[in-house]
Amino acid sequence: MRTKTCGELNINSAGQEVVVAGWVQTRRNLGKIVFLDVRDYSGMVQVVCVPNDLGVDYDLLKDVHSEYVVEIKGLVNKRGAKNINSELPTGEIEVLAKGFKILAKAEALPLDLNDEKIGLDVHLDNLPLTLRSEKYRALFKIQAEIVEAFREFLRKEKFTEFQCPKIVGDSTEGGSNVFEIKYFGTKAFLAQSPQFYKQIMVGVFERVFSVGNVYRAEEHATTRHLNEYTSLDLEMGMIKDHTDIMNLEVDFLQYLLDHLDKTVARELKLWNYERPELPKEAPVFKLREVQQLIKKETGVDHTKEPDLEPSEEKWICEYAKKKFKSDFVFVTHYPTVKRPMYTYPDEVDPEFTKSFDMLFRGVEVTTGGQRINNYEQLVGNIEKWGLKPEKFQFYLEAFKYGMPPEGGLAIGLERLTARLLGIDNIKYATLFPRDLNRIDLQISPPEYKQKKD
Amino acid sequence: MRTKTCGELNINSAGQEVVVAGWVQTRRNLGKIVFLDVRDYSGMVQVVCVPNDLGVDYDLLKDVHSEYVVEIKGLVNKRGAKNINSELPTGEIEVLAKGFKILAKAEALPLDLNDEKIGLDVHLDNLPLTLRSEKYRALFKIQAEIVEAFREFLRKEKFTEFQCPKIVGDSTEGGSNVFEIKYFGTKAFLAQSPQFYKQIMVGVFERVFSVGNVYRAEEHATTRHLNEYTSLDLEMGMIKDHTDIMNLEVDFLQYLLDHLDKTVARELKLWNYERPELPKEAPVFKLREVQQLIKKETGVDHTKEPDLEPSEEKWICEYAKKKFKSDFVFVTHYPTVKRPMYTYPDEVDPEFTKSFDMLFRGVEVTTGGQRINNYEQLVGNIEKWGLKPEKFQFYLEAFKYGMPPEGGLAIGLERLTARLLGIDNIKYATLFPRDLNRIDLQISPPEYKQKKD
């Protein structure tokens, strides 16, 4: 069994006899000498197999290629000055193999893990393999740290985490894009968000958060939609208005960017990461202001539209970057009629809401706002939206028995990851993406459907 | 707006003018003096309203009862020695109200939140309210810390977290207890566990964990089953055998018990928590040994049965408690035919597996073991189990390209919580439990079904 992990070896280990184990990342031959880069959970180390070293079985070594799992007994050796690899944390040393064991074989790889030009479908069809490449290992390390930063920040702010159910009795937000489940002779649905539950939980803990899957049965395949994604949700009571939530998000984003620099600097570098700019005062525009700006600039009059088009989201982001040195921009005051029934109307102009989207490098990654906390007002709105209050009986109970002014937000984890790393198609930033055509493997080709029958 | 949270007030705050805000936990009248216990996310403080204090509007105060949300301006006052409440962190002071505002009203409560005899259905029908009681707030604070301890421990051990999809193309483990989803003209299912994905991820990060919902379409309603629950999953490579996983679990449990003492001591006390006993060497029995013990002790011969009955699980737990001073006991070597196709057979006696259950105070809370990591052996087993390897093409890719000896475990969060706190019915330890008869509200009464049509 291994005595040391690859990543813990360094110049101080020189001269030690060790056993390391891991996956062969790459194999290089130099004459009869074989170099193996071996990786485990902690890092990577170079192993050198020299023919006249008696412990190494060269017949075994012959077949070894990328993704073989090997165990190596050897001597940690200080590298010569010109062989030092400053890119690699263990780059000052190497392991001189004296014994060699294969723990698991790998078939010949169907693709080159370092090939940057693998198409999306090939990449996704082969995720158990393609995720092992250095870049994708880095990507999902970064994603894990985004989630950790979200929790760490909110725990520091005394938010309580809760586990949210995903099977619901009705569609949460209205609308038809919900997945239906067969539930013991009746119907149930997959939750589009933890919205109702996080609001209920404000009554319990005042400040809550939840990280979990949410579901949208969107029938369109785009580079920014998924049918199942991870939502970072928070909700808090005792707010002045939606700006408290926006300010909290800015604080979180600062915390996140610092956290990533501290924990995954090496991984970020692999993606040519540029730390986003985020001024203390992040730019904020009302929807109508954005539309006026666009009209003035381009002549296109969308000042009566209820939302921004994707190209307009890009436009305002570029504008904010140029004018305010900010990669993040808040757009507030979306029309009341286009937001869910729980959205808080602005007292000054009730046709617009105290809601916001946060756009990041051209794409919306957060939706949030203040919610209606008054019971009668909420029941009134449910009716106004053409819905039946008795269907919301459980949810409404939270408001019947004392709910302070409150609000919250939801961040799409995969979108945030993609924007941070400059990834165009969100599916690359999703561990196992589900869409119209794919659950792990492609499901649309007719031959698959035949197989199902 | 509030200037201080309830929980941050202490003897050093005496003499300060503050504004606090929160929910009225209890109201007591003493002659004309009104005492309010006010809680927010940080804790609770006593507010005293004295009639001759001019700032308090006594007409408003008249209606105020539990769960009203109020904002109080007042003076922090040191309590007299005989009024000090040592049970309450803020028990040395109180707030003398000088101004009073209602932020949200509460209707008359339909039940007494401190009533310990509320039936299960009434409790669950009214969760948005009943979760606000001190005991249930404590319970779900504790649960949040269990999850945090799991992650903290595993991050310390260099495990990488991943976000696991829950929509799957086929039932993960075989068996019929899966929920079916309508998925764009085809069928999909809700995952029974992240099993396949965490194994795939061992190939990527060697050590991984995931916290998320899992689904069992069990048609029986018991005190220990749920249709949706939270699974704490880990999986790791480079193991010797299943005992590495068991040892890791013992280390985690020690870490967890220490973490709970440090973070939620007050909350645990509300549940009359007794810290479980866990010796350095936790007791381990093979299934057949347990059955032999039971036969010897009770005369009942179940030595050919493939599993323990619930009463036998209780029996071995009591035995381990008496004989080894342990509240935890591992049972290993379940029969190969009764475990999933990926379970590792014991080389010495392949009719039994290198799998284990961990029982805690009478109930199984963990299942784990070593998995088959050899590609050919795994394909062979899939066929032996009467399944089709081509259906497992995606999963199998992880094994085709190099998988070391590996294993893992899954802990049921709600079961663990219930056993720690001595809660008989798991539904009390589940935030919003789903079962045969309930998604938030009861779904079986015919009048509900009529409403759906």
Interface residues (C-beta under 8 A of the other chain):
Chain A: M1 R2 A21 G22 W23 V24 D40 Y41 S42 E67 Y68 V69 L103 A104 K105 A106 E107 L109 N126 L127 P128 L129 L131 R132 Y136 R137 F140 K141 Q143 A144 V147 E148 R151 R155 K158 F159 T160 E161 F162 Q163 C164 P165 K166 I167 V168 G169 F179 E180 I181 K182 Y183 F184 T186 K187 A188 L190 Y197 I200 M201 G203 V204 F205 E206 R207 G212 N213 Y215 A217 E219 N227 E228 T230 G237 M238 K240 N373 N374 Y375 E390 Q393 F394 Y395 E397 A398 K400 Y401 G402 M403 P404 P405 L413 L431 F432 R434 L436 I439 D440 L441 I443 K449 K451 K452
Chain B: M1 R2 A21 G22 W23 V24 D40 Y41 S42 E67 Y68 V69 L103 A104 K105 A106 E107 L109 N126 L127 P128 L129 L131 R132 Y136 R137 F140 K141 Q143 A144 V147 E148 R151 R155 K158 F159 T160 E161 F162 Q163 C164 P165 K166 I167 V168 G169 F179 E180 I181 K182 Y183 F184 T186 K187 A188 L190 Y197 I200 M201 G203 V204 F205 E206 R207 G212 N213 Y215 A217 E219 N227 E228 T230 G237 M238 K240 N373 N374 Y375 E390 Q393 F394 Y395 E397 A398 K400 Y401 G402 M403 P404 P405 L413 L431 F432 R434 L436 I439 D440 L441 I443 K449 K451 K452
